[in-house]
Amino acid sequence: MSEDGSGGFALPAFNAGNALLQFKRALRDLALVERGNGFELRGKRVVELDVVGPVITVRLARQLALTPQWDGVTVKSAGDQRKLVDEVKKRLARWAQED
């Protein structure tokens, strides 16, 4: 048994390009519409994406608005990616309740 606690298995390296494709697919599955480098809900921008080197930088709208305030998120691993998809789901549910 390995002493580093990983059980002898190394985690695969994070590939920002592949992760971006997976993230875009997940956002489309949530009924968001892709426009350029971002995604919209009912014509309002809610997510903007950019790949900077080995990470994905994301801007996530705080509120559903024509000119939203943004939260910045950096995705550096598959775990970060899963957390971000969960956060988008939470915000979509909150915005649906507010309508």
Secondary structure, 3 states (H helix, E strand, C coil): CCCCCCCCCCCCCCCHHHHHHHHHHHHHHCCCEEECCEEEECCEEEEEEEEECCEEEEEEECCCCCCCCEEEEEECCHHHHHHHHHHHHHHHHHHHHHC
